[in-house]
Amino acid sequence: MHPHRNPKLSSSQPLSTPRGHFAWRSRGPETGRPVVLLHGWPESSYCWQPLAPYLPEDWRLIAPDLRGLGDSERTPERAAYTKDALAQDIWSILDELGVEQCELIGHDWGGIVAQEMALARPEAVSHLALANIFVINNVATNQRLAAGGMSRHQWYQYFLMTPLPEALVPGREREWLNVFLRDRRGELLPADAVDEYVRCHAIAGTPGSAANLYRALADDASRWARLTEHRFEMPATLIYGQHDKVITPAYYEGLHDCFGQIERIDLDAGHFVQEEQPEAFAEALLRRLS
């Protein structure tokens, strides 16, 4: 597969919606097929830049920055970061853009937000693609893994649930992010990406707003516990970087019971699968979305 001629996502004019002020990147014609790309922690919409060259030029790529990350609004209240609230943020952006139906692609927390979006408006989601994140209606598996306790690779989640990020991260953003932004070999992601995430993390309020994604997890989990009978009926794809130390294969036991139709595609990558293997990631999407 060769990159297309117009590879880059471009920063678009920030949007103000009834829910807040949001930054976003885009590429492609306004009349094109809407494909929404949702990033995770501790990144921004910049994480989709390696993938964009391999996606069709006539797709309308829409990549927002989640609340509290990238260049979007920093909100101090934890309640703004429940994943159903973040889903409403993205729907407000799409409403502003006149997008009534789309394909959703979400990595890490962006994959959780995509699932919440599909819960809220299933008729508006043509395809749900997830990358290296757990499945919110896989309740029995999630509860069993939680009961077993976090692994040593998840220490940072405990840290983020304390008041320490606000006290310790400011001024040390690069040292902090360098711990996480690594590929399957343990090497740092490309310098341009790391520099961009460090820039965004240095924006005032970010250590707390980014941590709120994790601090809100208890509220999320109590709601997800009621999803035992839910199935996502739209076509779905799981693209999995199989060397992820946090989102391990155990999270996908019972996967097919959670979807009406889903295909799992494993790639030789770590957690940041779309940045490590953008061509293979794009091939998987193109095969599923064709």
C-alpha positions as CSV (number, residue, x, y, z in Angstrom):
1,M,0.0,0.0,0.0
2,H,1.3,3.5,-0.9
3,P,0.5,6.7,0.9
4,H,-2.1,9.0,-0.7
5,R,-1.1,12.4,-2.1
6,N,-2.8,14.5,0.6
7,P,-1.5,12.8,3.8
8,K,-1.7,15.3,6.6
9,L,-4.4,16.1,9.0
10,S,-4.6,19.8,9.3
11,S,-5.6,21.8,12.4
12,S,-9.0,23.2,11.9
13,Q,-10.7,26.3,13.4
14,P,-11.6,25.4,17.0
15,L,-15.3,24.7,17.5
16,S,-17.5,26.1,20.3
17,T,-20.5,23.9,21.0
18,P,-23.1,24.0,23.7
19,R,-20.7,21.6,25.6
20,G,-17.5,23.6,25.3
21,H,-14.5,24.6,23.2
22,F,-12.8,21.9,21.2
23,A,-9.8,21.6,18.9
24,W,-9.8,19.2,16.0
25,R,-7.8,18.1,13.0
26,S,-9.4,17.2,9.6
27,R,-8.7,16.1,6.1
28,G,-10.8,15.5,3.1
29,P,-13.9,17.0,1.4
30,E,-16.9,18.0,3.5
31,T,-19.0,15.8,1.3
32,G,-16.8,12.8,1.9
33,R,-17.4,9.7,4.0
34,P,-17.2,10.8,7.6
35,V,-14.6,8.8,9.6
36,V,-14.2,10.0,13.2
37,L,-10.8,9.3,14.9
38,L,-10.7,9.4,18.7
39,H,-7.3,9.4,20.5
40,G,-6.5,8.2,24.0
41,W,-4.3,9.2,27.0
42,P,-1.7,10.9,27.1
43,E,-2.0,11.8,23.4
44,S,-4.0,14.1,21.2
45,S,-5.5,14.0,17.7
46,Y,-1.9,14.2,16.4
47,C,-1.6,10.4,17.0
48,W,-3.6,9.8,13.8
49,Q,-1.0,11.7,11.6
50,P,1.0,8.5,10.7
51,L,-2.3,6.7,9.7
52,A,-3.8,9.5,7.5
53,P,-1.5,9.0,4.5
54,Y,-2.8,5.5,4.0
55,L,-6.5,6.4,4.1
56,P,-8.5,7.4,1.0
57,E,-8.4,11.0,0.0
58,D,-12.2,11.2,-0.3
59,W,-12.8,10.2,3.3
60,R,-13.7,13.1,5.5
61,L,-11.4,12.5,8.5
62,I,-12.5,14.2,11.7
63,A,-10.1,13.9,14.6
64,P,-11.1,15.9,17.7
65,D,-9.0,16.5,20.8
66,L,-10.8,15.0,23.8
67,R,-11.7,17.4,26.7
68,G,-8.7,17.9,28.9
69,L,-6.1,16.9,26.3
70,G,-4.6,18.3,23.1
71,D,-5.8,21.8,22.7
72,S,-9.3,21.3,23.8
73,E,-10.9,22.9,26.9
74,R,-9.5,22.1,30.3
75,T,-12.3,21.5,32.8
76,P,-11.4,20.9,36.4
77,E,-14.5,19.0,37.5
78,R,-14.1,15.2,37.5
79,A,-17.7,14.7,36.4
80,A,-16.9,16.2,33.0
81,Y,-14.7,13.2,32.3
82,T,-17.1,10.3,32.7
83,K,-16.9,8.6,29.3
84,D,-20.6,9.1,28.5
85,A,-20.0,12.9,29.1
86,L,-17.0,12.8,26.7
87,A,-19.2,11.0,24.2
88,Q,-21.7,13.8,24.3
89,D,-18.8,16.2,23.7
90,I,-17.9,14.4,20.5
91,W,-21.6,14.2,19.4
92,S,-21.8,18.0,19.9
93,I,-18.9,18.5,17.6
94,L,-20.4,16.3,15.0
95,D,-23.7,18.0,15.3
96,E,-21.9,21.3,14.8
97,L,-20.3,19.9,11.6
98,G,-23.6,18.5,10.3
99,V,-22.5,14.9,10.5
100,E,-25.5,12.6,11.0
101,Q,-23.8,9.3,10.5
102,C,-20.2,8.2,10.7
103,E,-17.6,5.4,11.2
104,L,-16.0,5.6,14.6
105,I,-12.4,4.6,15.3
106,G,-11.1,4.9,18.8
107,H,-7.8,4.0,20.4
108,D,-7.3,3.7,24.2
109,W,-9.7,6.0,26.0
110,G,-10.9,7.2,22.6
111,G,-12.2,3.6,22.1
112,I,-14.2,3.8,25.3
113,V,-15.6,7.2,24.2
114,A,-16.5,5.6,20.8
115,Q,-18.4,2.8,22.6
116,E,-20.3,5.3,24.7
117,M,-21.2,7.2,21.5
118,A,-22.5,3.9,20.0
119,L,-24.5,3.3,23.1
120,A,-26.1,6.8,22.9
121,R,-26.8,6.9,19.1
122,P,-26.4,3.4,17.7
123,E,-28.3,4.4,14.5
124,A,-25.7,7.0,13.8
125,V,-22.7,4.7,13.9
126,S,-22.1,2.7,10.6
127,H,-19.0,0.9,11.9
128,L,-17.3,0.8,15.3
129,A,-13.5,0.1,15.3
130,L,-11.6,-0.2,18.5
131,A,-7.8,-0.4,19.1
132,N,-6.1,-1.6,22.3
133,I,-8.8,-0.9,24.8
134,F,-11.3,-3.0,26.8
135,V,-14.9,-3.6,25.9
136,I,-17.3,-1.9,28.3
137,N,-20.1,-4.5,28.0
138,N,-17.7,-7.4,28.5
139,V,-18.8,-7.1,32.2
140,A,-17.9,-10.5,33.5
141,T,-14.4,-10.4,32.0
142,N,-13.7,-6.9,33.2
143,Q,-14.9,-7.7,36.8
144,R,-12.8,-10.8,36.9
145,L,-9.7,-8.9,35.8
146,A,-10.4,-6.1,38.3
147,A,-10.9,-8.6,41.2
148,G,-7.4,-9.9,40.4
149,G,-5.9,-6.5,41.0
150,M,-3.9,-4.3,38.7
151,S,-0.6,-5.6,37.3
152,R,2.7,-3.8,37.9
153,H,2.4,-2.2,34.4
154,Q,-0.7,-0.4,35.6
155,W,0.9,1.5,38.5
156,Y,0.4,4.8,36.8
157,Q,-3.4,4.4,37.1
158,Y,-3.2,4.4,40.9
159,F,-0.9,7.5,40.6
160,L,-3.3,9.4,38.4
161,M,-6.2,8.7,40.9
162,T,-4.3,10.6,43.6
163,P,-3.7,14.4,43.9
164,L,0.0,13.8,43.0
165,P,-0.1,14.6,39.2
166,E,-0.9,18.3,39.9
167,A,2.0,18.5,42.4
168,L,4.7,16.5,40.5
169,V,4.1,16.6,36.7
170,P,4.3,20.4,36.0
171,G,7.8,21.2,34.7
172,R,8.6,17.6,34.2
173,E,6.2,16.8,31.4
174,R,8.8,15.3,29.1
175,E,10.2,13.0,31.8
176,W,6.7,11.9,32.7
177,L,5.5,11.2,29.1
178,N,8.8,9.5,28.1
179,V,7.9,6.7,30.5
180,F,4.8,5.8,28.4
181,L,5.3,6.9,24.8
182,R,7.2,3.8,23.7
183,D,6.7,1.2,21.0
184,R,6.8,-2.6,21.3
185,R,10.6,-2.5,21.4
186,G,10.7,0.0,24.2
187,E,11.9,2.8,22.0
188,L,10.4,6.3,22.1
189,L,7.8,7.2,19.6
190,P,9.0,9.7,16.9
191,A,10.3,13.0,18.2
192,D,7.7,15.1,16.5
193,A,4.9,13.2,18.2
194,V,6.5,13.2,21.6
195,D,7.2,17.0,21.3
196,E,3.6,17.6,20.4
197,Y,2.3,15.6,23.4
198,V,4.8,17.3,25.7
199,R,3.6,20.7,24.4
200,C,0.0,19.9,25.1
201,H,0.7,18.4,28.5
202,A,2.5,21.6,29.5
203,I,-0.8,23.6,29.0
204,A,-2.0,24.9,32.4
205,G,-4.3,22.5,34.1
206,T,-3.5,19.4,32.0
207,P,-2.0,17.2,34.7
208,G,-5.3,17.3,36.6
209,S,-7.6,17.3,33.5
210,A,-5.7,14.3,32.0
211,A,-5.8,12.5,35.3
212,N,-9.6,13.0,35.5
213,L,-10.0,10.4,32.8
214,Y,-8.9,7.9,35.4
215,R,-10.5,9.5,38.4
216,A,-13.9,9.2,36.8
217,L,-13.4,5.5,36.2
218,A,-15.3,4.4,39.3
219,D,-18.4,6.3,38.1
220,D,-18.0,4.8,34.7
221,A,-17.6,1.2,36.0
222,S,-20.8,1.4,38.1
223,R,-22.8,2.3,34.9
224,W,-21.0,-0.3,32.8
225,A,-21.9,-3.0,35.3
226,R,-25.5,-2.7,34.0
227,L,-24.5,-3.6,30.4
228,T,-24.5,-7.4,30.9
229,E,-27.2,-7.9,28.3
230,H,-26.1,-5.3,25.8
231,R,-24.7,-6.1,22.4
232,F,-23.3,-3.7,19.8
233,E,-25.2,-4.6,16.7
234,M,-23.4,-2.4,14.2
235,P,-20.4,-4.0,12.3
236,A,-17.3,-3.8,14.5
237,T,-13.6,-4.4,14.3
238,L,-11.0,-4.8,17.0
239,I,-7.4,-3.9,15.8
240,Y,-5.1,-5.1,18.5
241,G,-1.4,-4.4,19.0
242,Q,-0.6,-7.7,20.6
243,H,2.4,-6.7,22.6
244,D,0.5,-4.3,24.9
245,K,1.5,-4.8,28.5
246,V,-1.6,-3.2,30.0
247,I,-4.5,-4.2,27.6
248,T,-3.6,-7.9,27.6
249,P,-5.4,-10.6,25.6
250,A,-7.4,-11.6,28.7
251,Y,-9.5,-8.5,28.2
252,Y,-10.9,-10.0,25.0
253,E,-12.2,-13.3,26.5
254,G,-15.9,-13.3,25.7
255,L,-15.5,-10.6,23.0
256,H,-17.9,-12.2,20.5
257,D,-20.7,-12.2,23.0
258,C,-20.5,-8.4,23.1
259,F,-21.1,-7.7,19.4
260,G,-23.5,-8.8,16.8
261,Q,-20.6,-9.1,14.3
262,I,-17.0,-8.3,15.1
263,E,-13.6,-9.3,13.6
264,R,-10.4,-9.2,15.6
265,I,-7.2,-8.3,13.7
266,D,-3.9,-8.7,15.6
267,L,-0.8,-6.6,14.6
268,D,2.8,-6.8,15.5
269,A,2.7,-3.7,17.7
270,G,2.5,-2.4,21.2
271,H,-0.1,-0.2,22.7
272,F,0.2,2.7,20.2
273,V,-0.7,0.4,17.4
274,Q,-1.8,3.0,14.8
275,E,1.5,4.9,15.2
276,E,3.7,1.8,15.2
277,Q,2.0,0.0,12.3
278,P,0.0,2.7,10.4
279,E,0.0,0.9,7.0
280,A,-1.2,-2.4,8.5
281,F,-3.8,-0.6,10.6
282,A,-5.0,1.2,7.4
283,E,-5.2,-2.1,5.5
284,A,-7.3,-3.6,8.3
285,L,-9.7,-0.6,8.2
286,L,-9.9,-0.5,4.4
287,R,-10.8,-4.2,4.3
288,R,-13.5,-3.8,6.9
289,L,-14.9,-0.5,5.7
290,S,-14.9,-1.3,2.0
